[in-house]
Amino acid sequence: MHKGGSPIPGPSPGKMGKYRIRVATGDSLLAGSSNLVQLWLVGEHGEKDLGKILRPIRIREVQLEVEVSLYLGRLLLVKLRKHKSLVGFDWFCKWIAVQGPGTQGEAFFPCYRWVQGNEIICLPEGTARTVRDDPQNQFKKHREQELEERRKVYRLKDLALKGTLGLTNSVRRLEDFNEVFPRGKTPLAERVRNSWKDDALFGYQFLNGANPMLLRRSTSLPSRLVLPPEMEDLKTQLEKELQTGSLFEADFSLLDGVKPNVIIFKQQYVAAPLVMLKLQPDGRLLPMVIQLQPPRNGCPPPVLFLPSDPPMAWLLAKTWVRSSDFQLHQLQSHLLRGHLIAEVISVATMRSLPSLHPIYKLLIPHFRYTMEINVLARSNLVSKWGIFDLVVSTGSGGHVDILQRATAGLTYRSFCPPDDLADRGLLDVKSSLYGQDALRLWGVISRYVEKMVSLFYKSDGAVKDDPELQAWCREITETGLQGAQDRGFPISLESRAQLCHFITMCIFTCTGQHASTHQGQLDWYSWIPNGPCTMQKPPPISKDVTEKDIVDSLPSLHQARTQKTFIKFLGRRQPVMVALGQHKESYFSDPGPQAVLKQFQEELAALDKEIEVRNAGLDLPYEYLRPSMVENSVTI
């Protein structure tokens, strides 16, 4: 399809003109409607009501021919209204295309939305336009009205979420968790079940597991790590690893002081561990010491657990770390940094950028179903009496506390892999497959964005002078992120380079970053002891530990079954998955953006093949950032 283009000589006013109209309905079974649809054609010289001429029942594409006794000139808008009779049936309209006097080729009007109620919907011609691209203000009224209506529907509020079921623990042995191990297990989940006690697999998860966002290279020994005099050898070893740059840490201090849940009158427990790890020359990351709680004034120093400790004591300490990682993964890395930030970007876009705007057209495919899945999460996962309240140790208020703390610590650099990996000292860690793939995917997205932006902004001044673009940036930083400019988020965009970086961050957050924390859940949490949703006994204060102590600390079978159910839901793939860059909607009618999208798809395919070849030689393939596995938006 081609853009409407510049006007061509047409019939004189008053002469009959013939228009051919094509209307496309969505592909799903219920996309059609038996209600009559009224259409208007709006051109630069006038507007014509075509009447109730369409009934989009089941046919995927309808063609109409109408004669208009008015020369409309270049078409600007198509307006439509669905009239309901006794019953109103929603209609999914994909697009409308019009050919006739005043159009050069076929003018394309993208919709890609459900038409509900009986309000009039205005579809602008699909050529992307900034305010500067509309010097005669032909679309000014439409832009203003569209944003006014959207702001009534989309409202940004505080990110924090306002906000219990267990039975007698019938687990007697660790093997009893096989009863809730899913039948449709993944190969990696089976590997985890068999090897979850191994230190190498424990360390590997900080690099490439469900939550690769916590690990960082140590620049000094953490102040919270209290080493007693009798552990002088350990201190020497830690300092040696520190000097060689091979000392890493995972600090769960965000959980310190969080009030734990009470489930069916039974107290649950939360810890805030610190794990020190060393990177071996072969790329393995091995734990050196675990401290389960920070030191307290007036209390004895916390117990330090070591690989040389009795096996059950060391295993219990690692299990506590895995439970703590489950909490921060689900709340901080997955829900907040994936779902809620994608929602902020989506809502700000809907409130600040009209559908004519090129950046709206660029971003809109990456918001598909995000609002819907986030409403579902609020209603069933983190709401009062939701899953977190029922079976998770940080439920019943603790999860809200964690989200508020995590939100206050969000930085712009942490959402941009080149900066984040540099800040965490992971750029040169070859065994960080997450890091390697995040950098490469970021690069592909960045090049795509730069090419798109160059089509619409020919100078830095064009960026600075776009009022809608500047309002969008402010909406994200000042309103959506509650004044995050002190954490590096911009409140204005001063150059094309800055705009490209910001848009790349938006797209990567809604696609790759979410995928990296979403896809691993079935792999790493299907075996419950590797990621317990709750712990039912306090953290150990001695190394006299038996298997019964571990079993009694882990979730009950009822809690484990509930965990399996919601992990299966959270970790599943969409029935109709749209991979990154593979959306079928054509929001741009301009040939330039369509060519750039095709180049983007080719680069993604090349990266996908590179990762596939790399993975073929790995003992544990890393799939979560393969472009063919990354969803185009946050949908689950």
Buried (B, 14 or more C-beta within 10 A) or exposed (E): BBBBBEBEEBBEEEEEBEBBBBBBBBEEEEBBBBBBBBBBBBBEBEEBEBEBBBBBEEEEEBEBEBEBEBBBBBBBBBBBBBEBEEEBBBBBBBBBBBBBBBBBEBBBBBBBBEBBEEEEBBBBBBBBBBBBBBEEEBBEEBBEEBBEEBBEEBEBEEBBBEBBEBEEBEBEEBEBBEEBBBEEBBEBBBBBBEBBBEBEBBBBBBBBBBBBBBBBBBEEBBEBBBBEEEBEEBBEBBEEBBEEEBBBBBBBEBBBEBEBBBBEEBEBBBBBBBBBBBBEEEEBBBBBBBBBBBEEEEEEEBBBBBBEBEEBBBBBBBBBBBBBBBBBBBBBBBBBBBBBBBBBBBBBBBBBBBBBBBBBBBBBBBBBBBBEBBEEBBEBBBBEEBBBBBBBBBBBBBBBBBBBBBBEEBBBBBBBBBBBBEBBBBBEBEBBBBBBBBBBBBBBBBBBBBBBBEBBBEEBEBBBBBEBBBBBBBBBBBBBBBEBBEBBBBBBBEBBEBBBBBBBBBBBBBBBBBBBBBBBBBBBBBBBBBBBBBBBBBBBEEBEBEBEBBBBBBBBBBBBBBBBBBBBBBBEEEEEBBBBBBBEBBBBBBEBBEEBBEEBBEBBBEBBEEBEEBBEEEEBBBBBBBBBBBBBBBBB
